Structures are given as C-alpha cells and as structure tokens.
Amino acid sequence: MIKFTKRQSIKLSAMVMAGLMAGSMDAYAQSDLNTVVTNIGGSSASLPGLVTGTSYIMGTVIGTLGILKIKDHVENPSGTPLKEGAIRLLTGGALLTVPTMLDVVQTTLDGSAATATAATDVQVNAADFGNN
C-alpha cells in the first residue's frame, strides 16, 4: 500500500511539473538569444565588485587566522606546526591580490586603458628625462 501511494505521488508530481512547464513555454519562446545574452551581461555587471569585496574580506580573515596560528606555534611548537600558519598567510595574501589580477585581466580583455596603470604609462611617456 505504501509503495502504491509513493508511486502515485511521484506520478502526480511529474504531471504537475509537466503542466507548469507547458504553461510557461510561451514566455520563454518569445525571447531570442540576443535578449538572453543582454540579460546575462546586465546581470553580471556588478560581479567584479562582488569578487573584489569578498576577496578582500576573506584575505583579511584568513591572514589574521594565519597570524594566530603562528602565535599558537610560538606558544606550543610541538602542538601546532609552523606550516599551518604559513599556508594561511600565503592564502590570505593571494586573496588580497585577486582584485589586482581581476583588473589586469579585465584591462587585457577589454583593451581599454582606463586604469591607474595606463595613467602611469602616459606620465612616464610624457616625462622629460633630459636625454636631448
């Protein structure tokens, strides 16, 4: 009896899902690929800011945990290996460099020179070094 009821509930769930999907097909059929790509591009516009903020916070937290692990190693060298603190410090440092790497990759892919690095290059090119 329990198996029969379980099978019936699975069949009913499948029919409800099929009905919901069939009813919503008209909404999806009218959007073309260009609209989908435009929506994805608009939705991902704030993604670099999210990645930057998250990596700064996580880098700071993991770096602090690395310092605490090194402190634990100093207090009890046999109980806490030094490598645990060093690994956390390196990981925290790597996470703190993610925004810089993201900016470099974005500039490389866009080809635009709108970053501070490009401004520095312009200043260096315009500088007079007295080599006349």
N, CA, C and O atoms as a printed pandas DataFrame, in Angstrom:
     atom_number atom_name residue_name chain_id  residue_number  x_coord  y_coord  z_coord
0              1         N          MET        A               1    0.813   -1.198    0.000
1              2        CA          MET        A               1    0.000    0.000    0.000
2              3         C          MET        A               1    0.855    1.260    0.000
3              4         O          MET        A               1    0.532    2.246   -0.663
4              5         N          ILE        A               2    1.963    1.212    0.764
5              6        CA          ILE        A               2    2.828    2.388    0.839
6              7         C          ILE        A               2    3.524    2.612   -0.498
7              8         O          ILE        A               2    3.659    3.753   -0.941
8              9         N          LYS        A               3    3.973    1.522   -1.153
9             10        CA          LYS        A               3    4.615    1.652   -2.449
10            11         C          LYS        A               3    3.649    2.209   -3.479
11            12         O          LYS        A               3    4.041    3.022   -4.316
12            13         N          PHE        A               4    2.406    1.789   -3.431
13            14        CA          PHE        A               4    1.399    2.276   -4.362
14            15         C          PHE        A               4    1.192    3.780   -4.172
15            16         O          PHE        A               4    1.124    4.519   -5.154
16            17         N          THR        A               5    1.093    4.233   -2.944
17            18        CA          THR        A               5    0.893    5.651   -2.653
18            19         C          THR        A               5    2.107    6.464   -3.075
19            20         O          THR        A               5    1.967    7.570   -3.599
20            21         N          LYS        A               6    3.304    5.916   -2.848
21            22        CA          LYS        A               6    4.519    6.618   -3.222
22            23         C          LYS        A               6    4.608    6.759   -4.745
23            24         O          LYS        A               6    4.993    7.815   -5.248
24            25         N          ARG        A               7    4.256    5.704   -5.475
25            26        CA          ARG        A               7    4.274    5.772   -6.938
26            27         C          ARG        A               7    3.256    6.784   -7.451
27            28         O          ARG        A               7    3.536    7.536   -8.384
28            29         N          GLN        A               8    2.085    6.798   -6.842
29            30        CA          GLN        A               8    1.046    7.732   -7.271
30            31         C          GLN        A               8    1.482    9.180   -7.022
31            32         O          GLN        A               8    1.225   10.057   -7.847
32            33         N          SER        A               9    2.139    9.428   -5.888
33            34        CA          SER        A               9    2.575   10.801   -5.600
34            35         C          SER        A               9    3.673   11.228   -6.566
35            36         O          SER        A               9    3.734   12.395   -6.952
36            37         N          ILE        A              10    4.538   10.303   -6.960
37            38        CA          ILE        A              10    5.589   10.627   -7.933
38            39         C          ILE        A              10    4.966   10.925   -9.295
39            40         O          ILE        A              10    5.383   11.860   -9.980
40            41         N          LYS        A              11    3.963   10.128   -9.690
41            42        CA          LYS        A              11    3.282   10.366  -10.967
42            43         C          LYS        A              11    2.566   11.712  -10.941
43            44         O          LYS        A              11    2.624   12.463  -11.915
44            45         N          LEU        A              12    1.897   12.020   -9.844
45            46        CA          LEU        A              12    1.191   13.284   -9.725
46            47         C          LEU        A              12    2.167   14.460   -9.783
47            48         O          LEU        A              12    1.889   15.469  -10.431
48            49         N          SER        A              13    3.299   14.329   -9.111
49            50        CA          SER        A              13    4.310   15.394   -9.139
50            51         C          SER        A              13    4.839   15.595  -10.552
51            52         O          SER        A              13    5.050   16.731  -10.977
52            53         N          ALA        A              14    5.054   14.509  -11.280
53            54        CA          ALA        A              14    5.543   14.605  -12.651
54            55         C          ALA        A              14    4.521   15.284  -13.548
55            56         O          ALA        A              14    4.887   16.092  -14.402
56            57         N          MET        A              15    3.234   14.962  -13.363
57            58        CA          MET        A              15    2.198   15.596  -14.178
58            59         C          MET        A              15    2.080   17.086  -13.864
59            60         O          MET        A              15    1.892   17.891  -14.776
60            61         N          VAL        A              16    2.187   17.463  -12.604
61            62        CA          VAL        A              16    2.106   18.876  -12.226
62            63         C          VAL        A              16    3.278   19.646  -12.831
63            64         O          VAL        A              16    3.088   20.734  -13.374
64            65         N          MET        A              17    4.494   19.087  -12.742
65            66        CA          MET        A              17    5.666   19.750  -13.310
66            67         C          MET        A              17    5.541   19.880  -14.825
67            68         O          MET        A              17    5.889   20.920  -15.384
68            69         N          ALA        A              18    5.053   18.845  -15.490
69            70        CA          ALA        A              18    4.871   18.903  -16.942
70            71         C          ALA        A              18    3.849   19.982  -17.305
71            72         O          ALA        A              18    4.035   20.713  -18.278
72            73         N          GLY        A              19    2.780   20.081  -16.531
73            74        CA          GLY        A              19    1.782   21.114  -16.789
74            75         C          GLY        A              19    2.333   22.515  -16.584
75            76         O          GLY        A              19    2.052   23.418  -17.372
76            77         N          LEU        A              20    3.117   22.699  -15.528
77            78        CA          LEU        A              20    3.719   24.016  -15.274
78            79         C          LEU        A              20    4.706   24.399  -16.364
79            80         O          LEU        A              20    4.756   25.555  -16.786
80            81         N          MET        A              21    5.485   23.438  -16.816
81            82        CA          MET        A              21    6.460   23.725  -17.866
82            83         C          MET        A              21    5.767   24.019  -19.188
83            84         O          MET        A              21    6.198   24.903  -19.929
84            85         N          ALA        A              22    4.715   23.299  -19.489
85            86        CA          ALA        A              22    3.993   23.533  -20.742
86            87         C          ALA        A              22    3.306   24.894  -20.722
87            88         O          ALA        A              22    3.220   25.555  -21.757
88            89         N          GLY        A              23    2.822   25.315  -19.575
89            90        CA          GLY        A              23    2.163   26.607  -19.481
90            91         C          GLY        A              23    3.124   27.774  -19.568
91            92         O          GLY        A              23    2.733   28.862  -19.989
92            93         N          SER        A              24    4.354   27.575  -19.184
93            94        CA          SER        A              24    5.312   28.682  -19.203
94            95         C          SER        A              24    6.186   28.677  -20.452
95            96         O          SER        A              24    7.089   29.507  -20.557
96            97         N          MET        A              25    5.955   27.781  -21.394
97            98        CA          MET        A              25    6.774   27.726  -22.600
98            99         C          MET        A              25    6.587   28.956  -23.474
99           100         O          MET        A              25    7.530   29.360  -24.154
100          101         N          ASP        A              26    5.423   29.558  -23.482
101          102        CA          ASP        A              26    5.193   30.730  -24.316
102          103         C          ASP        A              26    6.071   31.895  -23.891
103          104         O          ASP        A              26    6.535   32.657  -24.739
104          105         N          ALA        A              27    6.305   32.047  -22.598
105          106        CA          ALA        A              27    7.127   33.152  -22.106
106          107         C          ALA        A              27    8.574   32.989  -22.547
107          108         O          ALA        A              27    9.242   33.974  -22.860
108          109         N          TYR        A              28    9.061   31.760  -22.573
109          110        CA          TYR        A              28   10.449   31.525  -22.962
110          111         C          TYR        A              28   10.619   31.494  -24.473
111          112         O          TYR        A              28   11.704   31.790  -24.973
112          113         N          ALA        A              29    9.588   31.148  -25.196
113          114        CA          ALA        A              29    9.701   31.035  -26.645
114          115         C          ALA        A              29    9.854   32.401  -27.302
115          116         O          ALA        A              29   10.421   32.484  -28.391
116          117         N          GLN        A              30    9.370   33.473  -26.683
117          118        CA          GLN        A              30    9.413   34.785  -27.301
118          119         C          GLN        A              30   10.754   35.481  -27.120
119          120         O          GLN        A              30   11.035   36.448  -27.828
120          121         N          SER        A              31   11.586   35.024  -26.201
121          122        CA          SER        A              31   12.880   35.661  -26.027
122          123         C          SER        A              31   13.903   34.980  -26.929
123          124         O          SER        A              31   13.993   33.753  -26.980
124          125         N          ASP        A              32   14.661   35.796  -27.631
125          126        CA          ASP        A              32   15.666   35.221  -28.517
126          127         C          ASP        A              32   17.034   35.240  -27.838
127          128         O          ASP        A              32   17.162   35.694  -26.701
128          129         N          LEU        A              33   18.024   34.761  -28.519
129          130        CA          LEU        A              33   19.363   34.620  -27.954
130          131         C          LEU        A              33   19.965   35.973  -27.602
131          132         O          LEU        A              33   20.676   36.093  -26.604
132          133         N          ASN        A              34   19.690   36.983  -28.404
133          134        CA          ASN        A              34   20.233   38.312  -28.138
134          135         C          ASN        A              34   19.711   38.863  -26.814
135          136         O          ASN        A              34   20.467   39.460  -26.048
136          137         N          THR        A              35   18.442   38.667  -26.549
137          138        CA          THR        A              35   17.849   39.129  -25.294
138          139         C          THR        A              35   18.456   38.388  -24.111
139          140         O          THR        A              35   18.729   38.993  -23.074
140          141         N          VAL        A              36   18.667   37.093  -24.258
141          142        CA          VAL        A              36   19.241   36.298  -23.182
142          143         C          VAL        A              36   20.661   36.772  -22.874
143          144         O          VAL        A              36   21.024   36.938  -21.709
144          145         N          VAL        A              37   21.462   36.988  -23.916
145          146        CA          VAL        A              37   22.842   37.439  -23.725
146          147         C          VAL        A              37   22.867   38.837  -23.115
147          148         O          VAL        A              37   23.712   39.116  -22.264
148          149         N          THR        A              38   21.971   39.712  -23.526
149          150        CA          THR        A              38   21.895   41.048  -22.950
150          151         C          THR        A              38   21.535   40.988  -21.473
151          152         O          THR        A              38   22.109   41.721  -20.667
152          153         N          ASN        A              39   20.598   40.131  -21.112
153          154        CA          ASN        A              39   20.221   39.986  -19.703
154          155         C          ASN        A              39   21.368   39.434  -18.869
155          156         O          ASN        A              39   21.582   39.875  -17.740
156          157         N          ILE        A              40   22.105   38.475  -19.415
157          158        CA          ILE        A              40   23.245   37.924  -18.683
158          159         C          ILE        A              40   24.316   38.987  -18.489
159          160         O          ILE        A              40   24.898   39.094  -17.409
160          161         N          GLY        A              41   24.580   39.769  -19.522
161          162        CA          GLY        A              41   25.572   40.844  -19.411
162          163         C          GLY        A              41   25.167   41.905  -18.399
163          164         O          GLY        A              41   25.999   42.388  -17.632
164          165         N          GLY        A              42   23.901   42.263  -18.397
165          166        CA          GLY        A              42   23.423   43.250  -17.430
166          167         C          GLY        A              42   23.443   42.728  -16.001
167          168         O          GLY        A              42   23.712   43.478  -15.062
168          169         N          SER        A              43   23.160   41.445  -15.840
169          170        CA          SER        A              43   23.154   40.865  -14.502
170          171         C          SER        A              43   24.555   40.702  -13.936
171          172         O          SER        A              43   24.748   40.761  -12.722
172          173         N          SER        A              44   25.531   40.498  -14.807
173          174        CA          SER        A              44   26.888   40.268  -14.318
174          175         C          SER        A              44   27.715   41.544  -14.245
175          176         O          SER        A              44   28.928   41.465  -14.055
176          177         N          ALA        A              45   27.109   42.706  -14.388
177          178        CA          ALA        A              45   27.856   43.963  -14.345
178          179         C          ALA        A              45   28.440   44.234  -12.963
179          180         O          ALA        A              45   29.502   44.849  -12.858
180          181         N          SER        A              46   27.771   43.790  -11.902
181          182        CA          SER        A              46   28.272   44.042  -10.551
182          183         C          SER        A              46   29.119   42.906  -10.013
183          184         O          SER        A              46   29.515   42.935   -8.848
184          185         N          LEU        A              47   29.408   41.903  -10.837
185          186        CA          LEU        A              47   30.201   40.763  -10.392
186          187         C          LEU        A              47   31.631   41.127   -9.990
187          188         O          LEU        A              47   32.103   40.605   -8.980
188          189         N          PRO        A              48   32.352   41.990  -10.716
189          190        CA          PRO        A              48   33.709   42.340  -10.269
190          191         C          PRO        A              48   33.736   42.998   -8.888
191          192         O          PRO        A              48   34.652   42.746   -8.106
192          193         N          GLY        A              49   32.769   43.815   -8.586
193          194        CA          GLY        A              49   32.710   44.430   -7.257
194          195         C          GLY        A              49   32.468   43.401   -6.167
195          196         O          GLY        A              49   33.035   43.493   -5.078
196          197         N          LEU        A              50   31.630   42.429   -6.462
197          198        CA          LEU        A              50   31.357   41.361   -5.501
198          199         C          LEU        A              50   32.606   40.519   -5.264
199          200         O          LEU        A              50   32.926   40.186   -4.123
200          201         N          VAL        A              51   33.308   40.174   -6.336
201          202        CA          VAL        A              51   34.532   39.380   -6.202
202          203         C          VAL        A              51   35.589   40.162   -5.434
203          204         O          VAL        A              51   36.283   39.596   -4.590
204          205         N          THR        A              52   35.721   41.455   -5.714
205          206        CA          THR        A              52   36.707   42.289   -5.032
206          207         C          THR        A              52   36.421   42.370   -3.541
207          208         O          THR        A              52   37.314   42.150   -2.723
208          209         N          GLY        A              53   35.196   42.680   -3.187
209          210        CA          GLY        A              53   34.849   42.787   -1.773
210          211         C          GLY        A              53   35.022   41.482   -1.024
211          212         O          GLY        A              53   35.553   41.456    0.086
212          213         N          THR        A              54   34.568   40.394   -1.640
213          214        CA          THR        A              54   34.685   39.088   -0.998
214          215         C          THR        A              54   36.139   38.682   -0.816
215          216         O          THR        A              54   36.505   38.144    0.229
216          217         N          SER        A              55   36.972   38.934   -1.822
217          218        CA          SER        A              55   38.375   38.533   -1.699
218          219         C          SER        A              55   39.107   39.376   -0.669
219          220         O          SER        A              55   39.970   38.852    0.036
220          221         N          TYR        A              56   38.794   40.674   -0.553
221          222        CA          TYR        A              56   39.414   41.494    0.485
222          223         C          TYR        A              56   39.031   41.000    1.881
223          224         O          TYR        A              56   39.885   40.876    2.759
224          225         N          ILE        A              57   37.761   40.722    2.074
225          226        CA          ILE        A              57   37.308   40.272    3.395
226          227         C          ILE        A              57   37.907   38.910    3.730
227          228         O          ILE        A              57   38.431   38.713    4.827
228          229         N          MET        A              58   37.830   37.969    2.790
229          230        CA          MET        A              58   38.356   36.628    3.058
230          231         C          MET        A              58   39.879   36.642    3.219
231          232         O          MET        A              58   40.415   35.901    4.044
232          233         N          GLY        A              59   40.582   37.474    2.443
233          234        CA          GLY        A              59   42.030   37.577    2.588
234          235         C          GLY        A              59   42.429   38.107    3.951
235          236         O          GLY        A              59   43.392   37.631    4.552
236          237         N          THR        A              60   41.686   39.098    4.442
237          238        CA          THR        A              60   41.973   39.649    5.764
238          239         C          THR        A              60   41.696   38.622    6.859
239          240         O          THR        A              60   42.489   38.467    7.788
240          241         N          VAL        A              61   40.585   37.933    6.745
241          242        CA          VAL        A              61   40.227   36.934    7.763
242          243         C          VAL        A              61   41.235   35.790    7.777
243          244         O          VAL        A              61   41.706   35.395    8.843
244          245         N          ILE        A              62   41.567   35.259    6.613
245          246        CA          ILE        A              62   42.488   34.125    6.558
246          247         C          ILE        A              62   43.900   34.553    6.968
247          248         O          ILE        A              62   44.614   33.783    7.612
248          249         N          GLY        A              63   44.310   35.770    6.602
249          250        CA          GLY        A              63   45.610   36.274    7.047
250          251         C          GLY        A              63   45.677   36.418    8.560
251          252         O          GLY        A              63   46.691   36.095    9.179
252          253         N          THR        A              64   44.594   36.902    9.152
253          254        CA          THR        A              64   44.544   37.018   10.615
254          255         C          THR        A              64   44.593   35.645   11.273
255          256         O          THR        A              64   45.264   35.463   12.289
256          257         N          LEU        A              65   43.886   34.686   10.698
257          258        CA          LEU        A              65   43.950   33.328   11.236
258          259         C          LEU        A              65   45.358   32.746   11.110
259          260         O          LEU        A              65   45.790   31.978   11.970
260          261         N          GLY        A              66   46.073   33.106   10.045
261          262        CA          GLY        A              66   47.454   32.667    9.889
262          263         C          GLY        A              66   48.353   33.236   10.971
263          264         O          GLY        A              66   49.215   32.534   11.499
264          265         N          ILE        A              67   48.155   34.511   11.305
265          266        CA          ILE        A              67   48.938   35.127   12.384
266          267         C          ILE        A              67   48.632   34.438   13.711
267          268         O          ILE        A              67   49.534   34.200   14.513
268          269         N          LEU        A              68   47.363   34.120   13.941
269          270        CA          LEU        A              68   47.008   33.431   15.187
270          271         C          LEU        A              68   47.611   32.031   15.244
271          272         O          LEU        A              68   48.018   31.574   16.312
272          273         N          LYS        A              69   47.672   31.342   14.096
273          274        CA          LYS        A              69   48.286   30.009   14.072
274          275         C          LYS        A              69   49.786   30.099   14.339
275          276         O          LYS        A              69   50.348   29.238   15.016
276          277         N          ILE        A              70   50.436   31.134   13.813
277          278        CA          ILE        A              70   51.860   31.312   14.101
278          279         C          ILE        A              70   52.065   31.617   15.578
279          280         O          ILE        A              70   53.037   31.157   16.177
280          281         N          LYS        A              71   51.163   32.385   16.166
281          282        CA          LYS        A              71   51.223   32.659   17.610
282          283         C          LYS        A              71   51.054   31.357   18.393
283          284         O          LYS        A              71   51.754   31.128   19.380
284          285         N          ASP        A              72   50.132   30.512   17.956
285          286        CA          ASP        A              72   49.957   29.203   18.606
286          287         C          ASP        A              72   51.221   28.355   18.483
287          288         O          ASP        A              72   51.574   27.624   19.408
288          289         N          HIS        A              73   51.894   28.454   17.349
289          290        CA          HIS        A              73   53.129   27.698   17.162
290          291         C          HIS        A              73   54.218   28.199   18.110
291          292         O          HIS        A              73   54.983   27.402   18.654
292          293         N          VAL        A              74   54.290   29.508   18.308
293          294        CA          VAL        A              74   55.300   30.062   19.219
294          295         C          VAL        A              74   55.025   29.606   20.650
295          296         O          VAL        A              74   55.955   29.294   21.393
296          297         N          GLU        A              75   53.761   29.567   21.031
297          298        CA          GLU        A              75   53.413   29.150   22.386
298          299         C          GLU        A              75   53.553   27.647   22.591
299          300         O          GLU        A              75   53.915   27.209   23.682
300          301         N          ASN        A              76   53.271   26.845   21.555
301          302        CA          ASN        A              76   53.323   25.394   21.682
302          303         C          ASN        A              76   53.857   24.802   20.369
303          304         O          ASN        A              76   53.070   24.363   19.530
304          305         N          PRO        A              77   55.189   24.783   20.180
305          306        CA          PRO        A              77   55.745   24.333   18.898
306          307         C          PRO        A              77   55.442   22.877   18.559
307          308         O          PRO        A              77   55.325   22.537   17.382
308          309         N          SER        A              78   55.315   22.024   19.548
309          310        CA          SER        A              78   55.046   20.618   19.239
310          311         C          SER        A              78   53.579   20.375   18.903
311          312         O          SER        A              78   53.261   19.393   18.231
312          313         N          GLY        A              79   52.691   21.235   19.348
313          314        CA          GLY        A              79   51.263   21.039   19.117
314          315         C          GLY        A              79   50.760   21.639   17.814
315          316         O          GLY        A              79   49.827   21.111   17.211
316          317         N          THR        A              80   51.365   22.733   17.374
317          318        CA          THR        A              80   50.909   23.408   16.162
318          319         C          THR        A              80   52.091   23.577   15.215
319          320         O          THR        A              80   53.024   24.312   15.537
320          321         N          PRO        A              81   52.080   22.926   14.067
321          322        CA          PRO        A              81   53.190   23.095   13.119
322          323         C          PRO        A              81   53.197   24.499   12.510
323          324         O          PRO        A              81   52.149   25.126   12.356
324          325         N          LEU        A              82   54.373   24.971   12.173
325          326        CA          LEU        A              82   54.518   26.296   11.591
326          327         C          LEU        A              82   53.886   26.382   10.202
327          328         O          LEU        A              82   53.448   27.451    9.778
328          329         N          LYS        A              83   53.843   25.242    9.492
329          330        CA          LYS        A              83   53.316   25.263    8.125
330          331         C          LYS        A              83   51.842   25.663    8.072
331          332         O          LYS        A              83   51.401   26.232    7.074
332          333         N          GLU        A              84   51.074   25.379    9.122
333          334        CA          GLU        A              84   49.645   25.762    9.112
334          335         C          GLU        A              84   49.492   27.279    9.058
335          336         O          GLU        A              84   48.678   27.795    8.292
336          337         N          GLY        A              85   50.262   27.984    9.860
337          338        CA          GLY        A              85   50.206   29.449    9.843
338          339         C          GLY        A              85   50.731   30.017    8.540
339          340         O          GLY        A              85   50.171   30.973    8.003
340          341         N          ALA        A              86   51.813   29.428    8.025
341          342        CA          ALA        A              86   52.396   29.928    6.778
342          343         C          ALA        A              86   51.441   29.729    5.605
343          344         O          ALA        A              86   51.320   30.601    4.745
344          345         N          ILE        A              87   50.774   28.597    5.572
345          346        CA          ILE        A              87   49.816   28.336    4.486
346          347         C          ILE        A              87   48.670   29.341    4.541
347          348         O          ILE        A              87   48.235   29.852    3.509
348          349         N          ARG        A              88   48.186   29.618    5.737
349          350        CA          ARG        A              88   47.086   30.591    5.857
350          351         C          ARG        A              88   47.540   31.995    5.473
351          352         O          ARG        A              88   46.790   32.734    4.835
352          353         N          LEU        A              89   48.757   32.370    5.853
353          354        CA          LEU        A              89   49.261   33.688    5.460
354          355         C          LEU        A              89   49.404   33.801    3.948
355          356         O          LEU        A              89   49.036   34.823    3.368
356          357         N          LEU        A              90   49.930   32.771    3.305
357          358        CA          LEU        A              90   50.065   32.796    1.847
358          359         C          LEU        A              90   48.705   32.832    1.155
359          360         O          LEU        A              90   48.525   33.534    0.160
360          361         N          THR        A              91   47.764   32.083    1.681
361          362        CA          THR        A              91   46.417   32.089    1.097
362          363         C          THR        A              91   45.760   33.453    1.252
363          364         O          THR        A              91   45.134   33.955    0.319
364          365         N          GLY        A              92   45.904   34.056    2.438
365          366        CA          GLY        A              92   45.349   35.389    2.654
366          367         C          GLY        A              92   45.979   36.416    1.730
367          368         O          GLY        A              92   45.285   37.277    1.190
368          369         N          GLY        A              93   47.295   36.329    1.544
369          370        CA          GLY        A              93   47.970   37.243    0.632
370          371         C          GLY        A              93   47.520   37.050   -0.805
371          372         O          GLY        A              93   47.351   38.018   -1.547
372          373         N          ALA        A              94   47.328   35.805   -1.193
373          374        CA          ALA        A              94   46.853   35.533   -2.555
374          375         C          ALA        A              94   45.451   36.092   -2.771
375          376         O          ALA        A              94   45.152   36.631   -3.836
376          377         N          LEU        A              95   44.595   35.964   -1.761
377          378        CA          LEU        A              95   43.239   36.515   -1.894
378          379         C          LEU        A              95   43.254   38.044   -1.939
379          380         O          LEU        A              95   42.393   38.652   -2.575
380          381         N          LEU        A              96   44.217   38.663   -1.276
381          382        CA          LEU        A              96   44.301   40.116   -1.325
382          383         C          LEU        A              96   44.792   40.617   -2.682
383          384         O          LEU        A              96   44.568   41.779   -3.021
384          385         N          THR        A              97   45.453   39.768   -3.461
385          386        CA          THR        A              97   45.904   40.177   -4.791
386          387         C          THR        A              97   44.881   39.880   -5.888
387          388         O          THR        A              97   45.076   40.288   -7.033
388          389         N          VAL        A              98   43.805   39.183   -5.561
389          390        CA          VAL        A              98   42.791   38.844   -6.570
390          391         C          VAL        A              98   42.196   40.087   -7.238
391          392         O          VAL        A              98   42.043   40.073   -8.459
392          393         N          PRO        A              99   41.848   41.171   -6.513
393          394        CA          PRO        A              99   41.308   42.349   -7.211
394          395         C          PRO        A              99   42.281   42.952   -8.217
395          396         O          PRO        A              99   41.868   43.414   -9.281
396          397         N          THR        A             100   43.571   42.950   -7.888
397          398        CA          THR        A             100   44.558   43.470   -8.834
398          399         C          THR        A             100   44.626   42.593  -10.076
399          400         O          THR        A             100   44.673   43.097  -11.198
400          401         N          MET        A             101   44.630   41.281   -9.873
401          402        CA          MET        A             101   44.665   40.368  -11.012
402          403         C          MET        A             101   43.387   40.486  -11.845
403          404         O          MET        A             101   43.432   40.394  -13.072
404          405         N          LEU        A             102   42.259   40.686  -11.182
405          406        CA          LEU        A             102   40.992   40.863  -11.896
406          407         C          LEU        A             102   41.041   42.116  -12.761
407          408         O          LEU        A             102   40.553   42.112  -13.891
408          409         N          ASP        A             103   41.629   43.185  -12.236
409          410        CA          ASP        A             103   41.760   44.423  -13.001
410          411         C          ASP        A             103   42.677   44.224  -14.203
411          412         O          ASP        A             103   42.391   44.726  -15.289
412          413         N          VAL        A             104   43.770   43.499  -14.018
413          414        CA          VAL        A             104   44.699   43.231  -15.121
414          415         C          VAL        A             104   44.021   42.411  -16.203
415          416         O          VAL        A             104   44.152   42.717  -17.389
416          417         N          VAL        A             105   43.300   41.376  -15.808
417          418        CA          VAL        A             105   42.616   40.528  -16.790
418          419         C          VAL        A             105   41.534   41.316  -17.513
419          420         O          VAL        A             105   41.370   41.183  -18.726
420          421         N          GLN        A             106   40.794   42.135  -16.771
421          422        CA          GLN        A             106   39.732   42.925  -17.397
422          423         C          GLN        A             106   40.311   43.929  -18.378
423          424         O          GLN        A             106   39.754   44.123  -19.459
424          425         N          THR        A             107   41.414   44.570  -18.027
425          426        CA          THR        A             107   42.050   45.519  -18.935
426          427         C          THR        A             107   42.598   44.807  -20.165
427          428         O          THR        A             107   42.511   45.329  -21.276
428          429         N          THR        A             108   43.162   43.618  -19.970
429          430        CA          THR        A             108   43.695   42.864  -21.093
430          431         C          THR        A             108   42.589   42.445  -22.054
431          432         O          THR        A             108   42.756   42.537  -23.270
432          433         N          LEU        A             109   41.466   41.987  -21.521
433          434        CA          LEU        A             109   40.374   41.530  -22.379
434          435         C          LEU        A             109   39.639   42.682  -23.047
435          436         O          LEU        A             109   39.255   42.579  -24.212
436          437         N          ASP        A             110   39.435   43.795  -22.313
437          438        CA          ASP        A             110   38.733   44.940  -22.886
438          439         C          ASP        A             110   39.606   45.717  -23.849
439          440         O          ASP        A             110   39.112   46.261  -24.837
440          441         N          GLY        A             111   40.908   45.775  -23.570
441          442        CA          GLY        A             111   41.802   46.563  -24.401
442          443         C          GLY        A             111   41.726   48.036  -24.088
443          444         O          GLY        A             111   42.308   48.847  -24.807
444          445         N          SER        A             112   41.022   48.407  -23.030
445          446        CA          SER        A             112   40.898   49.821  -22.687
446          447         C          SER        A             112   42.019   50.208  -21.737
447          448         O          SER        A             112   42.528   49.378  -20.983
448          449         N          ALA        A             113   42.395   51.475  -21.783
449          450        CA          ALA        A             113   43.468   51.978  -20.923
450          451         C          ALA        A             113   42.885   52.927  -19.897
451          452         O          ALA        A             113   43.338   54.065  -19.772
452          453         N          ALA        A             114   41.886   52.469  -19.164
453          454        CA          ALA        A             114   41.197   53.340  -18.216
454          455         C          ALA        A             114   41.612   53.081  -16.778
455          456         O          ALA        A             114   40.913   53.499  -15.855
456          457         N          THR        A             115   42.708   52.416  -16.569
457          458        CA          THR        A             115   43.117   52.096  -15.209
458          459         C          THR        A             115   44.263   52.987  -14.766
459          460         O          THR        A             115   44.801   53.762  -15.557
460          461         N          ALA        A             116   44.629   52.873  -13.508
461          462        CA          ALA        A             116   45.726   53.666  -12.969
462          463         C          ALA        A             116   47.048   53.282  -13.625
463          464         O          ALA        A             116   47.931   54.128  -13.765
464          465         N          THR        A             117   47.197   52.044  -14.023
465          466        CA          THR        A             117   48.424   51.603  -14.680
466          467         C          THR        A             117   48.609   52.345  -15.996
467          468         O          THR        A             117   49.718   52.768  -16.324
468          469         N          ALA        A             118   47.535   52.501  -16.742
469          470        CA          ALA        A             118   47.628   53.207  -18.017
470          471         C          ALA        A             118   47.962   54.677  -17.798
471          472         O          ALA        A             118   48.706   55.252  -18.593
472          473         N          ALA        A             119   47.438   55.303  -16.748
473          474        CA          ALA        A             119   47.752   56.691  -16.451
474          475         C          ALA        A             119   49.232   56.828  -16.105
475          476         O          ALA        A             119   49.867   57.806  -16.498
476          477         N          THR        A             120   49.781   55.876  -15.387
477          478        CA          THR        A             120   51.198   55.905  -15.052
478          479         C          THR        A             120   52.044   55.785  -16.317
479          480         O          THR        A             120   53.062   56.465  -16.442
480          481         N          ASP        A             121   51.639   54.934  -17.252
481          482        CA          ASP        A             121   52.369   54.794  -18.505
482          483         C          ASP        A             121   52.380   56.102  -19.285
483          484         O          ASP        A             121   53.402   56.471  -19.863
484          485         N          VAL        A             122   51.251   56.804  -19.305
485          486        CA          VAL        A             122   51.177   58.076  -20.015
486          487         C          VAL        A             122   52.112   59.087  -19.369
487          488         O          VAL        A             122   52.790   59.832  -20.077
488          489         N          GLN        A             123   52.163   59.131  -18.055
489          490        CA          GLN        A             123   53.044   60.077  -17.370
490          491         C          GLN        A             123   54.505   59.757  -17.656
491          492         O          GLN        A             123   55.308   60.669  -17.853
492          493         N          VAL        A             124   54.857   58.492  -17.681
493          494        CA          VAL        A             124   56.240   58.107  -17.971
494          495         C          VAL        A             124   56.603   58.470  -19.408
495          496         O          VAL        A             124   57.705   58.957  -19.660
496          497         N          ASN        A             125   55.700   58.242  -20.346
497          498        CA          ASN        A             125   55.981   58.580  -21.740
498          499         C          ASN        A             125   56.099   60.086  -21.948
499          500         O          ASN        A             125   56.848   60.526  -22.820
500          501         N          ALA        A             126   55.376   60.882  -21.165
501          502        CA          ALA        A             126   55.401   62.320  -21.340
502          503         C          ALA        A             126   56.517   62.978  -20.553
503          504         O          ALA        A             126   56.762   64.172  -20.725
504          505         N          ALA        A             127   57.190   62.247  -19.706
505          506        CA          ALA        A             127   58.232   62.838  -18.861
506          507         C          ALA        A             127   59.456   63.165  -19.689
507          508         O          ALA        A             127   59.764   62.485  -20.667
508          509         N          ASP        A             128   60.159   64.233  -19.277
509          510        CA          ASP        A             128   61.391   64.643  -19.937
510          511         C          ASP        A             128   62.548   64.161  -19.098
511          512         O          ASP        A             128   62.722   64.601  -17.961
512          513         N          PHE        A             129   63.347   63.256  -19.649
513          514        CA          PHE        A             129   64.457   62.681  -18.902
514          515         C          PHE        A             129   65.767   63.415  -19.159
515          516         O          PHE        A             129   66.802   63.000  -18.636
516          517         N          GLY        A             130   65.761   64.472  -19.931
517          518        CA          GLY        A             130   66.964   65.250  -20.194
518          519         C          GLY        A             130   67.947   64.554  -21.123
519          520         O          GLY        A             130   69.150   64.802  -21.045
520          521         N          ASN        A             131   67.463   63.705  -21.981
521          522        CA          ASN        A             131   68.319   62.982  -22.912
522          523         C          ASN        A             131   68.294   63.644  -24.289
523          524         O          ASN        A             131   68.168   62.948  -25.297
524          525         N          ASN        A             132   68.407   64.926  -24.353
525          526        CA          ASN        A             132   68.315   65.617  -25.651
526          527         C          ASN        A             132   69.594   65.462  -26.370
527          528         O          ASN        A             132   69.740   65.964  -27.484
